[in-house]
């Protein structure tokens, strides 16, 4: 085998090995950061729909108008 071809194959193997190692380190770092974020920042608890309605204190006339609009839209 010619020395130039041998040197090219060595360079290719070194480059591909470097990229492979870097990508594995990147995957491990991303996994560890995700685990740290999940541990340090808890997920928010979603509110129930009834709690949101009570918190908004919707006027009864507005609620009747919205209900009528929805029923009118659903009618064929």
Order of alpha helices (4+ residues) and beta strands (2+ residues): alpha-alpha-alpha
